[in-house]
Amino acid sequence: MPETFSWLLAPAVLLLLLLFYINLRVASPILAIPIRWLRWILFALFAAETNNQLGLVDRPFWVVAVCVFLLWFLLESGFNWLKVSAISLSPLPLFPRYVVNSGGDEWPTQRRLLRVRDWLRDHGFTHVQALKAEIGGGIWLRTSVYHSQDGRVRLHALFVPQENGAITVCYSLATETASGRRYVTDNLYIPFGGFYPESWHVERNPWLRHLERIVARHRARLEQSGETAVAWENNPIDDINQQQQHMEMINTQLGYLLPHADREEFGKITPEGRFRIWREAWLLNYFGIAGRYS
């Protein structure tokens, strides 16, 4: 390895370990982005240095590093494609049905998440309903629904469980207008790749992790639209389950999902739909860029 870069490796490895440790506790999708880049780059550099020491391939250091870098891309691309295919073939629903969460475990007890609930109370948001949906293997996605003081903004706080036991919180804000349009602003980081109803205007901002910023962004969008917002009158659980059914129907019609008769043999998602998910997963994992749904 060129000596000018040798002294950077040890601090880079320490930084990677530190970021990884922190993210085990906070489960931040934004912090995961530099972790992935550091892991990718360091793997390529260490592989090139190992080749340099052992003389396995008679090529310059940077040529080997670039080749390993590209090899990582190919391997991870293949792995991500297999994950998308597994999701398509699994019996788990892409649009799960929600039920009322009456178990008293709707809000995690971590301090950072309790501060979110305090912020909602301090800014006039009222708790409306607690919901949950099974996403497979006995794992539940818990959602706490709030209304703004004027009843025109419905906020979903979604608690996404991670493999290491940590919890990531995401927010989805929705407002309906007198013209029948629905404005949705969220910070979900999970690739979707599908389609929303034509009357929906969805803006996804994975980089906005602070609740006050995403609330401000949602209200700014409403003001810019010139639409007249109306108060929510329907029950959250009825609305979300109705919309889940509607989403499955339009995504089947538009070729993202296969017809039900073909799903047992070919899976739920069409090849085009799988590619859309795969592409969005790459953009989210390494750049934090979500698909455009408006």
N, C-alpha and C positions, 0 to 999 in steps of 0.2 A: 504494500500500500504506500502511495506517496506520503513522505514524511509530513508534508504540510497539512494532511488530513488526519494523521494518526492521533494527534493530541485532542482532536474533537470527538473521537469515538467514545472514550470513557464518560465524559459529561453527557453525551447523547444517550448512552445506555442508562445512566443514572436518571436522566430526565424521563426516559420512557418508563422506567420502573416506578418513578414517583407519580407520573400521570396515571399509570395503570392502578396504583394503590388508591389514589384519590377517587378515581372513577368507580372503584369497587364500592365506595361509600355513597357517592352522589348520583351515580348512574346517569351522567350527562351525555346525551347524544352528540353534543358539540365537542366536548372533551375527547370523545372517542375518535373524532376525525384526525387530529394530530397524532394520536396513538397509532392509528392505522398507517399513516404516512411514515412515521418514525420506524415502525416495525418493518415495513416494506423496504425502506431505504437501507436500514441497518442490516437486514438479512442479505441484501444484494452486496453490500460492502464487505461483510464478514465472509460471504461465500467467495468473493473475489480474492480476499486476503488469504483464505485457506488454500485456494488454488495457487496463489503466488508462493506460498511457503512450501507446498508439497509438489509443485510443478506438474499438476495433473493435465493441464491443457496449456499448450504453448501459445498463449495469446496475451496481449497487454492487459494490465489490471482493469482499466476502464472498459475495455471490450467485454471482459468477463462480467463485470458489474452490471453493465447494460443488458447483457444477455440474461443474467439471472433475474434482473428487474422485470424484463419482459416475460420470463418464464413464470414468475410469481403472478403476473397479470393473467396469463393463460390458465394457470391452475386455479386461481380464485374465481375466475370467470366460469370455469367448468363446474366448480363446487357450487357457486351461486345458482347456476342453471339447474343443477341437480336438486337443490333446495326448492326452487320454484316448481319443478316437476313433481317433487314429493308432496308439496302443498296441493297441487292440482289433483293428484291421485288419492290424497287422503280423504277420509269421510268427514273431516271437519268442515263446517259451513264457512264460506267466505263472508257471509252477512249473517252473523249469529243472532238469535232471538234473545232479547233482554227480559229479565224478570226483576221484580222488586227485591231489593236487598234488605231483608228485615233482620239480618244476623247481628247488627250492631258493629260490623267491622268495615264500614264504608270508608272511613278516613284513617290512613296510617298514622301511627303515633310518633314518627320521626319529627324532630324539632323543626327542620326546614319545611316540612309539609304542614305542620300546625301553624306556622307563620303565614302560609298561604290562606288557610281558613280564617285567620284573624284579619287578614287584609280584606277578604271578601266581606266580612261583617262590618269592618270599619268604613267600607265604601258603599254601603247600602244594598249589597246583594243578599237575597233571602234564600235560604235552603228550601227546595221544593220537593225533591225526591232522590232516593238512593237506588241505583240500579246495578245489575251485574249481568255478564254474559260469559258462558263457558267457551274458552278458546282452545280446549283440548287437554286431555290428560289430567282432568280435575283442576286445571288452572283457570281462574276467573279474572276477567277484566272488570274492575270495579269503576263505577262512574257516579259522581255526585253532581246533581243538577241544581243550579241556582238561577234566580231571576234578578235582573237589575231592579232598582227602586221603582222605575216607571213600568216595569213588566215587559219592556220591548226587547231586551237582550236576554237570551237564554244561554247560560254558560255551563258547559260540561267539563268537569275536572276528571280526567281519565288517569287511572293509576295502572301503569303498565308494568307487570312483574318481569324481572330479569332472571337469567339462569343462576346468577350468584346470590339471589335472594333480595337484591336491592330493588327499589321501585323508582321508575321514572314517571313524573307527572307531566301530562300534556293537557292543553286547553283547546276547546272548540266553542266558539261563540257564534250564535245564529240569530238572525233577525228576519222577520217576514214583513213585507211592505204591503201597502194598500193595493198595489197592482198585481199582487200574487207572486212576486219574486222573493227569493230567499238569499240573503247574504250570509256567507259562512267564512269566518276567519279562524284558522287554527295553526298550531305549531307541531302537528304530527310529523314524525320522522319515519314512519313505516311506509314502504312503497305500496302504492295502490295500482296505478297503471290503467284503471278503468275509466268509466264515464259517469258523469253526474247528470241529473235532469237539466233540460235546457233552461229552465227558469232559475236555476241555482247559479250564484256567482261565488265561486270558492277561491280563496286565496290561502295558500299554505306557506307558512314562514317558519321552517325548522330552527332558524337562528334566533328567533324571539323566544327566549326561555323564561323571561320575567313576565308575570301576570299583568302588571300594570301597563307594560309596553304593548302587549297584544290586545288588551282592552282598548287602549288609546288608538291603536291601528284600526280596530274594528269600527269604532265610532267615527274615525276620520273617513273611512270608506263610505259609511252611511251618509255622512255630510256631503261628500263629493258626488254621490249618486244622485242627490236631489230627490230621492224617493221619500215617501211618508211612511215611517215605521209604525206598525200596529202592535198592540200588546198581545202576548201569547195567551191563548185561552184553552188550548187542548192540554191533555195530560202528557207529561214527557214520555212515559213508557209507551203510550198509544202512538205518539208521534214517531218515536224512533223505530218501533217495530214496523209501522206502516211504511216508513221511508226505507227500511232495510229490504222489505218485499219489493218496493218500487225500484230500488237500485238493482236488485237481482234481475228483475224483469227487463229493464232497459239495457243492462249490460249483456243479457242474452240476445236481445234484439239487435244490438250493435256489433255483435261478433266478438265480444271480449270473453263471454262464457259460452260453453257448448250447450245445446239443448239437453234437457234432463234425460232424454232417451239415450243419448250418446255418452253420458258422463261415467257410467260404470265401466265402460270399455276404454275410453280415451281420456278420462279425467274431466275436471270442471272447466279448465281454462284452455282457450284455443292457443295454437302456436303463436299467433300474433300477440295475444294477451300475455303469454309467458315472456315474450321478448320485451314487451313494454314494462313488465315488472322487473325483469333482469336489468334493463337499462336504467330505470329509476333507482333501483337498489344501488347501482354503482355511483350514480350522481349524488345520492344521499349519503352514502358511506364515506365518500372521499372529498365531496365538495359541499355537502349540505344543501344541495339544490333539489327541490321537489318539482314534480310535473306541473304544468300549467293546466288548470281546470276551468278557467273562465272562458 
